[in-house]
Amino acid sequence: MKRFSLWVRWLKLVGFGLILFGLIMTFFNASPIFDLFNQGIDPVFWEGVLSEGRPVAFRTWVYGAWGATIVGWGITLVVLVHKAYAARERWSWYAIAGGLIAWYVLDSGVSAYFEVWFNVIFNSLILVLVLIPLVASYRYLEN
């Protein structure tokens, strides 16, 4: 049972990390705090055209909306894990895994199509961080 508690804490930590990342993305995407992310994506779409004006405003808006979505996903993950998953309800595993796989395939697929490899790599990191506890804890869940 101790091991299952570890996976529950791990998933909550990932959820809180997503919430924090989403808040940073929403409110600080145009600041130096978000430079690494911007440097990984900007050259794909904005090389030579990113300046103070419409492209910057559009990027700031898109990242704000995207960050808000990540906050929502993080909150959903934390609540699912805290309530149903911690109670070992198997349906919550399927909800988390299904949402994770749908997000990963769609987001990473679109990113790969547009050759935004930074995002594919970032998504893969999130995928692994959630899959490890999901795979490791499946046997502890009840039908």
C-alpha positions as semicolon CSV with decimal commas, in nm:
position;residue;x (nm);y (nm);z (nm)
1;M;0,000;0,000;0,000
2;K;0,297;0,234;0,062
3;R;0,395;0,206;-0,302
4;F;0,045;0,302;-0,418
5;S;0,059;0,612;-0,194
6;L;0,384;0,708;-0,366
7;W;0,216;0,696;-0,708
8;V;-0,081;0,898;-0,582
9;R;0,155;1,167;-0,447
10;W;0,357;1,157;-0,771
11;L;0,045;1,216;-0,985
12;K;-0,072;1,499;-0,758
13;L;0,272;1,658;-0,787
14;V;0,253;1,637;-1,166
15;G;-0,096;1,793;-1,152
16;F;0,024;2,079;-0,931
17;G;0,324;2,121;-1,163
18;L;0,087;2,152;-1,459
19;I;-0,117;2,412;-1,273
20;L;0,196;2,614;-1,194
21;F;0,327;2,582;-1,550
22;G;-0,013;2,684;-1,691
23;L;-0,025;2,991;-1,466
24;I;0,326;3,091;-1,574
25;M;0,231;3,033;-1,936
26;T;-0,086;3,241;-1,898
27;F;0,059;3,538;-1,712
28;F;0,433;3,542;-1,784
29;N;0,470;3,407;-2,139
30;A;0,619;3,735;-2,264
31;S;0,868;3,761;-1,975
32;P;1,219;3,621;-1,937
33;I;1,070;3,344;-1,717
34;F;0,930;3,189;-2,035
35;D;1,234;3,247;-2,259
36;L;1,331;2,880;-2,292
37;F;0,985;2,790;-2,418
38;N;0,971;3,091;-2,652
39;Q;1,318;3,013;-2,789
40;G;1,203;2,660;-2,865
41;I;0,891;2,762;-3,055
42;D;0,937;3,117;-3,189
43;P;1,184;3,028;-3,467
44;V;0,933;2,785;-3,620
45;F;0,667;3,051;-3,671
46;W;0,817;3,393;-3,608
47;E;1,174;3,382;-3,742
48;G;1,260;3,732;-3,855
49;V;0,910;3,874;-3,798
50;L;0,862;3,871;-3,423
51;S;0,861;4,228;-3,303
52;E;0,652;4,451;-3,087
53;G;0,316;4,437;-3,258
54;R;0,064;4,188;-3,385
55;P;0,280;3,872;-3,380
56;V;0,381;3,936;-3,017
57;A;0,023;4,015;-2,917
58;F;-0,104;3,702;-3,094
59;R;0,161;3,482;-2,932
60;T;0,082;3,630;-2,591
61;W;-0,290;3,566;-2,640
62;V;-0,243;3,209;-2,770
63;Y;-0,009;3,120;-2,486
64;G;-0,251;3,276;-2,238
65;A;-0,537;3,061;-2,365
66;W;-0,314;2,755;-2,389
67;G;-0,187;2,811;-2,034
68;A;-0,542;2,840;-1,904
69;T;-0,621;2,504;-2,064
70;I;-0,317;2,349;-1,895
71;V;-0,434;2,490;-1,560
72;G;-0,772;2,324;-1,615
73;W;-0,607;1,994;-1,704
74;G;-0,386;2,014;-1,393
75;I;-0,682;2,085;-1,165
76;T;-0,877;1,796;-1,318
77;L;-0,581;1,562;-1,266
78;V;-0,534;1,667;-0,903
79;V;-0,903;1,625;-0,820
80;L;-0,930;1,287;-0,997
81;V;-0,619;1,160;-0,823
82;H;-0,713;1,300;-0,482
83;K;-1,063;1,155;-0,482
84;A;-1,127;0,858;-0,712
85;Y;-0,773;0,742;-0,787
86;A;-0,665;0,755;-0,423
87;A;-0,977;0,551;-0,343
88;R;-0,841;0,295;-0,595
89;E;-1,136;0,334;-0,832
90;R;-1,023;0,182;-1,163
91;W;-1,241;0,409;-1,378
92;S;-1,024;0,703;-1,272
93;W;-0,719;0,528;-1,419
94;Y;-0,899;0,499;-1,753
95;A;-1,008;0,863;-1,736
96;I;-0,654;0,984;-1,671
97;A;-0,493;0,747;-1,922
98;G;-0,753;0,817;-2,191
99;G;-0,725;1,193;-2,157
100;L;-0,346;1,173;-2,149
101;I;-0,321;0,961;-2,463
102;A;-0,577;1,172;-2,655
103;W;-0,393;1,491;-2,559
104;Y;-0,050;1,348;-2,641
105;V;-0,142;1,206;-2,981
106;L;-0,331;1,516;-3,095
107;D;-0,099;1,783;-2,950
108;S;0,223;1,606;-3,047
109;G;0,085;1,509;-3,387
110;V;0,000;1,869;-3,474
111;S;0,333;1,983;-3,332
112;A;0,523;1,726;-3,539
113;Y;0,329;1,827;-3,851
114;F;0,445;2,186;-3,804
115;E;0,792;2,067;-3,696
116;V;0,766;2,219;-3,348
117;W;1,000;1,956;-3,205
118;F;1,048;2,148;-2,880
119;N;0,680;2,092;-2,800
120;V;0,693;1,725;-2,900
121;I;0,985;1,675;-2,660
122;F;0,812;1,873;-2,384
123;N;0,491;1,671;-2,433
124;S;0,691;1,348;-2,421
125;L;0,835;1,449;-2,084
126;I;0,484;1,510;-1,945
127;L;0,367;1,180;-2,095
128;V;0,645;0,987;-1,920
129;L;0,587;1,169;-1,589
130;V;0,223;1,057;-1,590
131;L;0,267;0,712;-1,747
132;I;0,523;0,591;-1,491
133;P;0,282;0,606;-1,195
134;L;-0,014;0,493;-1,407
135;V;0,161;0,178;-1,523
136;A;0,319;0,111;-1,183
137;S;-0,006;0,149;-0,989
138;Y;-0,261;-0,021;-1,214
139;R;-0,250;-0,347;-1,017
140;Y;-0,352;-0,169;-0,696
141;L;-0,683;-0,047;-0,839
142;E;-1,015;-0,220;-0,780
143;N;-1,273;-0,293;-1,048
